[in-house]
Amino acid sequence: MFPKIIKLILAIAFLFYGGFQFYENYIGNGIFLTIMSGMMVLLYFKNEIIFLAFLRLRKQDFKGTERWLSKIKNPESSLVGKQQGYFHYLHGIIHSQTNLTIAEKHFKKAIQLGLSMTHDLAMAKMSLAGIMMQKRRKREATALLAEAKKLDKHGMLTDQVKMMQQQMKRI
């Protein structure tokens, strides 16, 4: 909701005013303002709109997710690198339901920018492999599935990877 620089300025202001409150012996106010400063720093690295879009996506509300993502006007300047990756990742998931070409573009951009969690990166690569498989680009799909399998350390995507490999044998 706030630009990045405003979040940092608010964090610094809350921290200094919290320190002043400690100096004046208003310990409760100082603790509260220090926590608020920490929240501003947290919101610098974790965008609140992307978080709300993920909550909408959990409910399978693609229109709601799209609505939240549309509130981010200029993602290149208002988001940090990994947040831009998640912005494109969410757009890829939304467009994979309707337009595979746009979804492919968004998944590639998300992989290029990087995602924080390895299972998200594995899911993005597996989704991109599914798109490649539907477009009959078997070699690229095989490479992406192998990368997704390597990134899936907890075994959450093993069933989907096996199913996609079986479908690829039919092609």
C-alpha positions as CSV (number, residue, x, y, z in Angstrom):
1,M,0.0,0.0,0.0
2,F,2.9,2.4,0.8
3,P,5.8,2.9,-1.5
4,K,9.1,1.3,-0.4
5,I,10.8,4.5,0.7
6,I,7.9,5.6,2.9
7,K,8.0,2.2,4.7
8,L,11.7,2.7,5.4
9,I,11.2,6.3,6.5
10,L,8.3,5.3,8.8
11,A,10.5,2.4,10.3
12,I,13.3,4.8,11.1
13,A,10.9,7.4,12.5
14,F,9.2,4.8,14.7
15,L,12.5,3.5,15.9
16,F,13.9,6.9,16.9
17,Y,10.7,8.0,18.5
18,G,10.6,4.6,20.4
19,G,14.1,5.2,21.6
20,F,13.0,8.7,22.8
21,Q,10.1,7.1,24.6
22,F,12.5,4.7,26.4
23,Y,14.6,7.7,27.3
24,E,11.6,9.5,28.8
25,N,10.7,6.4,30.8
26,Y,7.6,5.5,28.8
27,I,8.6,1.9,28.3
28,G,5.3,0.6,27.0
29,N,5.2,3.3,24.3
30,G,8.8,2.5,23.4
31,I,8.1,-1.2,23.0
32,F,5.1,-0.5,20.9
33,L,6.9,1.9,18.6
34,T,9.9,-0.5,18.3
35,I,7.4,-3.3,17.3
36,M,5.8,-0.9,14.7
37,S,9.3,-0.2,13.3
38,G,9.8,-3.9,12.9
39,M,6.5,-4.3,11.2
40,M,7.5,-1.6,8.6
41,V,10.7,-3.4,7.9
42,L,8.8,-6.7,7.5
43,L,6.4,-5.0,5.1
44,Y,9.4,-3.7,3.1
45,F,10.4,-7.3,2.4
46,K,7.0,-8.9,2.3
47,N,4.5,-7.0,0.3
48,E,1.0,-6.9,1.9
49,I,-0.9,-6.9,-1.3
50,I,0.9,-10.0,-2.6
51,F,0.1,-11.7,0.7
52,L,-3.6,-10.8,0.4
53,A,-3.5,-12.1,-3.2
54,F,-2.1,-15.4,-2.0
55,L,-5.0,-15.6,0.5
56,R,-7.5,-15.1,-2.3
57,L,-5.7,-17.8,-4.4
58,R,-6.0,-20.3,-1.5
59,K,-9.8,-19.9,-1.8
60,Q,-9.6,-20.5,-5.6
61,D,-10.9,-17.0,-6.2
62,F,-9.0,-16.1,-9.3
63,K,-10.9,-12.9,-9.9
64,G,-10.2,-11.7,-6.4
65,T,-6.5,-12.5,-6.8
66,E,-6.5,-10.6,-10.0
67,R,-8.2,-7.6,-8.3
68,W,-5.6,-7.6,-5.6
69,L,-2.7,-7.8,-8.0
70,S,-4.2,-5.0,-10.1
71,K,-3.7,-2.7,-7.2
72,I,0.1,-2.9,-7.8
73,K,0.5,-0.3,-10.5
74,N,4.2,-0.5,-11.3
75,P,5.7,-3.7,-9.9
76,E,9.3,-3.0,-11.2
77,S,9.6,0.1,-9.0
78,S,7.4,-0.7,-6.1
79,L,8.5,-4.3,-5.4
80,V,11.7,-5.9,-4.4
81,G,13.2,-8.6,-6.7
82,K,11.6,-11.7,-5.1
83,Q,8.3,-9.9,-4.7
84,Q,8.4,-9.2,-8.4
85,G,8.9,-13.0,-8.9
86,Y,5.9,-13.8,-6.8
87,F,3.9,-11.1,-8.7
88,H,4.6,-12.9,-12.0
89,Y,4.1,-16.3,-10.4
90,L,0.6,-15.4,-9.3
91,H,-0.2,-13.9,-12.7
92,G,1.1,-17.2,-14.3
93,I,-1.2,-19.2,-12.1
94,I,-4.2,-17.0,-13.0
95,H,-3.5,-17.0,-16.7
96,S,-2.7,-20.8,-16.8
97,Q,-6.5,-21.3,-16.6
98,T,-7.2,-19.2,-19.7
99,N,-4.2,-18.2,-21.8
100,L,-1.2,-20.4,-21.9
101,T,1.0,-18.0,-23.9
102,I,0.7,-15.3,-21.3
103,A,1.1,-17.8,-18.5
104,E,4.3,-19.1,-20.0
105,K,5.7,-15.6,-20.2
106,H,4.8,-14.9,-16.5
107,F,6.2,-18.2,-15.3
108,K,9.5,-17.6,-17.2
109,K,9.8,-14.1,-15.7
110,A,9.1,-15.5,-12.2
111,I,11.8,-18.2,-12.6
112,Q,14.2,-15.6,-13.9
113,L,13.5,-13.2,-11.0
114,G,13.6,-16.0,-8.4
115,L,11.2,-17.1,-5.7
116,S,12.0,-17.3,-2.0
117,M,10.9,-20.8,-1.4
118,T,12.2,-23.8,-3.3
119,H,8.8,-25.5,-3.5
120,D,7.3,-22.4,-5.1
121,L,10.2,-22.5,-7.7
122,A,9.5,-26.2,-8.2
123,M,5.8,-25.5,-8.7
124,A,6.6,-22.7,-11.2
125,K,8.9,-25.0,-13.2
126,M,6.4,-27.9,-13.1
127,S,3.6,-25.6,-14.3
128,L,5.8,-24.3,-17.1
129,A,6.6,-27.9,-18.0
130,G,2.9,-28.6,-18.2
131,I,2.5,-25.6,-20.6
132,M,5.4,-26.8,-22.7
133,M,3.9,-30.3,-22.8
134,Q,0.6,-28.9,-24.1
135,K,2.5,-27.0,-26.7
136,R,4.3,-30.2,-27.8
137,R,7.7,-29.0,-26.7
138,K,8.8,-32.3,-25.1
139,R,12.5,-31.6,-24.7
140,E,11.9,-28.4,-22.7
141,A,9.2,-30.0,-20.7
142,T,11.5,-32.9,-19.7
143,A,14.3,-30.5,-18.6
144,L,11.9,-28.4,-16.5
145,L,10.4,-31.5,-14.9
146,A,13.8,-32.8,-14.0
147,E,14.6,-29.4,-12.4
148,A,11.3,-29.4,-10.5
149,K,11.9,-32.9,-9.2
150,K,15.4,-31.8,-8.0
151,L,14.0,-28.7,-6.2
152,D,11.1,-30.7,-4.6
153,K,13.1,-31.7,-1.4
154,H,10.0,-32.5,0.7
155,G,8.3,-34.7,-1.9
156,M,5.2,-32.6,-2.2
157,L,5.1,-32.7,-6.0
158,T,6.2,-36.3,-6.6
159,D,2.7,-37.5,-7.6
160,Q,2.2,-34.7,-10.1
161,V,5.7,-35.1,-11.6
162,K,5.1,-38.9,-12.1
163,M,1.7,-38.2,-13.7
164,M,3.2,-35.6,-16.0
165,Q,6.0,-38.0,-17.0
166,Q,3.5,-40.7,-17.8
167,Q,1.6,-38.2,-19.9
168,M,4.8,-37.3,-21.7
169,K,5.4,-40.9,-22.7
170,R,2.1,-40.8,-24.7
171,I,3.3,-37.8,-26.7
